[in-house]
Amino acid sequence: MGQAAVPGRARAAVAAGVAVNLCLGILYAWSVWKDAQLASKAGVEPGAPMAGVNAGWSYLSDAQATWAYAICGFTFALFMVPGGRLQDRYGPRAGATLAGLCLGAGCLVAGLSKDYLGLVLGFGVLGGIGMGFGYAAATPAAVRWFGPHRRGLVVGLVVGGYGGAAAYIAPLAKYLIGDHGLTGSFVALGVLFAAVIVIAAQFLRTPPPGYVPPAAPASAKPRPVVTAADRTAPQMLRTWQFFALVALFVGSAQAGLLVIANAVPILNATAKGYAFFAANAWLLAAFGGLVNASGRVGTGSYSDSVGRTNAFALNGLLAAACLFALPAVIGSGNVWLLFVAVGVVYWQYGGTLALMPAWTADFYGPKNLGLNYGLVFLGWGVAFFVPQLAGFIRDATGSLDAAFYLSGGLLLGAVALSRVVRRPTP
């Protein structure tokens, strides 16, 4: 991190947080499972039985295949609140350990049930609970070890694990589904993730009482936007800036969530003339994971220099332009242009997940960040209404064009709002 004075326990907390998030990020590879269950892809009606290694499962409509993803995201956001309270009161290890057990159990339920209800309750509810507890533990534990001048970078590194998870989970899931079926993929990953998260959780520690983070170098640019006071959740809720941050989260996160939920189907629709991409559509999800993670680290880093607002606006404007262009790009069949356009949206989305916790700490202090950010994070859960709405749009119209236009408009609205948000006055 560029500072010799940073203790080894601080670096261990960052590394453990990355490891936890590399498992929780299974959500970002959901489009691989969605593609394997789509009735429209198989040329059958929803509810038709599957055969071979997936015997016992049934095909789903686009809206049905999105529900487990959307419910997981909303449950994730909802349980960030009790997860943050648990982290603030008892430390990060308890919440992260519980996260591993819940996510593992959720994958087992989803795989062994072999039905739509099991997907919703296992992956959607239990998996979402695990993600909420784990995510609430990892980021605040790492942030408290570092001063404001490193806050954006540290957050970017930790949440980058969540964003980058799709880079390895997407191809791994594709292989497991092909060789061992939907059930085998969920069971294998559930056991793996539970073990990794529980072990990594033991290395998540908060600083001891009286700990003072290393100061910024003398040459560092002052950051007047950082608050000098730590505010409690009730105090935060009495400021209009809290509601503005939630709105910014909704407007910016929905764009990336829309693309993540449909990455594999989008590449399938674009790559009809390319046999390689048509057979390996998971590549867009894996590529997105890499860019998502890079966007978190990159945006978190340069937001420390140019400010959260400027970084948010830059990312948002570029991503909105790409969303408006996506229908034409998909229609053109240009796979390389698709990767560029989707990559910009993934970067913007990753940047949002780095900016929002850093922004929350800037406005309300790091002491109560677990619960405070948990409340702000509810905006991320609300943002899932856009990909869910997109599922209904696609079932009704046969394309996602209207959903992309809607998403671009919401993102522009968030950029406009960001220009008037200022830190709360003392």
N, C-alpha and C positions, 0 to 999 in steps of 0.2 A: 504493500500500500504506500510505499515511499516514505515510511517513518519508522526508524529503528526503535523508537520508544514504545511502539505498539506492542503489548505483551503477547506471548504465545497463545494464551487462552482466547484472546480476541480473534486471532487468525483461525484457531480451531473452531470457534463459534461460527465464523463465516463459512468455513469448509463444511461443517456439519449442516448448516442451513442450506447450502447448495445441494448436498446429498439428499436431504429430506425433500427438497423441491424437485429434484430430478425424478423422484418417484411420484409425488403428488401430481406432476404434470401429465399423467396419463389422460387427463381431460382433453388436452390439446391434440391427441391422436385419435379422438373419437371418430373422425370421419372415416377411418379405416374400418371400424366395426360397422358404422352406418352403411358404408358402401357394400359390405358383405351381406347386409340384410335387406337391401332395397328391393321391393317387389318390381318396381319399374325397370330396374337394371336386368332382372331375371326374365322379364316379359310375362309375369304372372300377376294375379290379383293379390292384394294384401290379405294375409291369413293363409295363403297356400303353404303346405308343409315343405320343409327343406329336406334334402336327401344326403346320402354319403356321410361324411364325418360330422355333418350338422343335423343329422336325423333327430327329430324331436323338437327342433326349432321351427318357427314359421316366419315367412317374409312379412315385412312391415311397409307401411306407406312412408313417404318422406316426413310427414308431420309426426308420425309415431316414432320413427327412428331418431327424431330430434328431441323428443320429450325427455328421455333419460339424460341427455346432455344438458338440456335447459334446467331440469329439476336439480341435477347435480350442481350446476353453477349457482342457482338460487340458494340451495341448501348450504353450499360452501359459504356464500356471503352471509347468510343468516347466522351460521355458527362461528363466524369470525368474531361476533360480539361476545358470546360466552367464552370462546377460545382466548380472546384478548384479556378478558377478566381473569381467567385461569392463569394466563401467562404473567399478568401484572402482580397477582397475589402469591402464586406458588412457584413461579419460575417456568422456564420453557421446557424442561425435560418432561414434566408430567403431561403437558398438552401434546407434545410431539410423540411420546410413547403411545398415548391414547389414539393419536392420529394413525399410527401404523397399524394398530389393531383394528380400527374401524375400516380403513381402506382395504386391508387384507380380507376382512370378513365380507365387505361389500362385494368385492370381486368374486369371492367364492359363492355368495348367494346369487349373483348375476349369472355365473357360469353354470352352476348346478341346477338352477330352477328351469332353465331352457325355455323361458317364456317372457312375454312382454312385461308382466307384472314384476317378475324377478329382476329384470333390467332396471326398472324404475325404482324399486325398493332397494336393490343391492347397489348398483352403480350410482343411481340417482341420489338416494337418501343416505345410505350408510357411507358410500364413497364421498359424498358431499360433506358429511359431518367430519370425516377424517381429514379432508382437505382444509376445512375451516379451522380445526384445532391445530393442524400442523403448520399452516401458513401463518397463523397468528403467533405461533411460537418462534418460528425461524427468523423473521425479519427484525422484530424488536430486540431479540437477544443479541443480534450482531450490531445493530445501530447504536446501542448504548455504549459500546466500547470506543466509538469514534466521535470526533468533533464535527461541527456543522460543515466544515470545509471538505470533509470526506463523505458526508452523509449520502449524497446522490450516488457516488461510485459504489459505496458499500451496499446500499439497497439494490443497485443495479446488478451487482454480482450475485447476491443471494436470490433475488427473484429471477435472475437469469437462468438459474437451474430449472425453475418451473417452466419457463418459456422454451428452453432448449430441450426439454424432455422428449418432445415429439421427434427430434432428430434421430433418436435411437429406438423409441417405443414404436413409431410407425412401421419401420421395416421389421422389427421383432414381432409385432402383432400380426403383420401380413404373413410372415413365415409360420407363426403358431396357428393362425386361423387356417392356413392352407394345409398344414400337416396334421394338426390336432383338433381342428374345429373351433367353433366359438367357445365351447365349454372349456377345452384345454387351454385356450389363450387366456381366459379370465382366471382360471385356477392357478396356472403357472405364474402369471404376473402378480396375482394377489399374494401368494406365498413369498415371492421374491421381495416385493415392496414392503410387506410387513416386517421382514427380517432386517432389511436395510434401514428403514426408518427408525425402528426400535433401537438399533445399535447406534445410529448417528445421533439420536436424541440424547444419549448419555454425554455427549460432548457439547451440548448447548448449555452455556452458562451465562448468567448476567454478571456485571461487575460487582465487586464487593462494596459495601457502604463506604462513602468517602472517596471513591475512585474518581479521578479527574482525567478525561480523555486528553491525549497529546494535543498541544496547541498547534495552530496553523503556522507554517513558516513565516518569517518576517516579511518575505516577498509576496505573500499571498494577498490577493485582492480582498478587501473587506466585504462582508455580506450583510448589509443592513436589513435584509428582508427576514432575518432569523429572529424569532421572539426570544426575549430574555426570561420569560416566565413559563412555568409548566402549568397547564390548565387541566382540570379534571373534566370528565365527560359532561357532567351537568353544566359546567362553565362553558364548554365548547358548544353545547346545544343552544346556548343563549345568544350565539353570534350568527349573523346571516352568512358569514363566510363558510360555515359548516355546510349549509344547504347548497351553497354555490359549488363547493368541492364535490358533493354528491352528484349534482347535476353535471359537472364536468366529467365525472367518472362515467355516468350513463352515456353521455353523448360521444365520448371518445372510445370507450371500451366496446360498444356495440359493433363498431366497424370490424375490428379484429375478430370478435366472436362470430360474426356472420361468415367471414371467410374461413375461419378454423372449422366451423361446423360443416362446411361444404367443400373443403379443399379437394378431396378425392373426386367427388362428382363434377366439380368445376373442370378439373384436368381431363376427366373422361369426355366431357362435352367439347372441350377445345381440341383434344388430340385425336379426333376420329381418323385423321389421315396419317397418324404416326403410331405404328404398331407397338413400338417400344414403350412409349408413354402411356398408351392405352392399357398395356399389360402391367405397367408399374406406376399406376396413378398415385400410390402412396408417396412417391417422390416429392410431390408438392407439399404434403403434410410434413415430411422430414425437412425439406428446405425451409418451410415456414418456421419450424422449431429453431433452426440455426439463426435465422434472421430475427425471430422473436427474442431470443436470448441476446443476440448482438445489440438489438435495439434497446434493451434494458440497461446493459452495461454502457453502451455508447451514449444514450440520452441521459442516463444518470450522471455520467462523467461531465458532459458538456453543459448540463443544466447547473452544475456547481459554478460554472464560469459565466454563462450568459443569463442565468436565472430560469426558474421553473416556467414562468409565463412565456418567455420567448421560445424556449425549447418546445413547449406544448403547441404553440401556434405554428411554428415551422413544420413540425411533424404532421399536424392536423391538416394544414392546407395542402401539402403534397399528397397525403392519403386520400383526401376528399376528391382531388382531381383524378386519382387512379380509380376510385370507386365509380365515378361518373363514366369513366372510359371502359370499365370492365365488360359491359354488354357488347360493345363493339369489338373489344379484344377477343372475347370468347367466340363471337360470330366469325371473326377473321380466321380462326384456326391457328393463329400464330402462338405457338407454345412458348417461345422465348420471351415474347412481349408479355405473355401472361405471367411468367415467373417474375418479371420486373415489376409489373403493376401490383401483383399480390405481395411481392417482397416489400414494397413501400408500405402497404397496409399492415403487414406483420411488424415492420419496424416501428411504425407509429403506435401500434397496440402494445408492443413490448415497452416502448418508452413511457406509455401511460402508467404501466404497472410499476415503473421505477419512480416516476414523478410523484404519484399520489401519496405514497407513504412519506417521501421526503418533504413534500408540500405540507402534509399534516404535521410532521415534526417541526417544520419551520414556523408554522402558525401557532401551534399549541404545545410545543416542547416535547422532548423525548421520554420524559419520565412515565407518562401514562399512554404511551403510543400504542400499546397492545389493544386496549379498549377503544381509544379514540380512533385509531385507524380501522378497527373492526366496524365501528359505526359508519365511517366514511365509505368503507368497502361495500356497504349495502348497495351503493350505486352500481357496482359491478354486477351484483346479482340481478338488479332490475334490468340491466342492459341485455340480459338474455331474452327479453321479450322480442327483440328484433330478429335473431335467428329462428326463434319459434314461429314468429309471424311469417318469416321467409319460407318456412316449410309449408304453411297453408297456401302462400302465394304460388309456390312451385306446383303444388298439387292441383291448384285451380287453373293456372295459366300455362304450365309446362316449362316455365323459365324463371330465373331469379332477377330478371332485369329491373322490375319495379322495386325489389328489395334493395338492390344496389343503389338506385337513385334515392330512395328513402334514407338509407344509411349515410350517403354522402351529405345530404341536407342536414341530418342531425349532427354530423361531425362539424360542419361549418358553423352551426349554431353554438356548439361547444367552444369553438375557437373565438367567436365573438364574445361570449361570456367571459372567457379567460382574460380578455383585455381590460376588464373592469374590476377584477378580483384583487383586493389588497389585504395584507395581513391585518388581523384584528388590532385595534388600538388597545393599549394597556388599560 
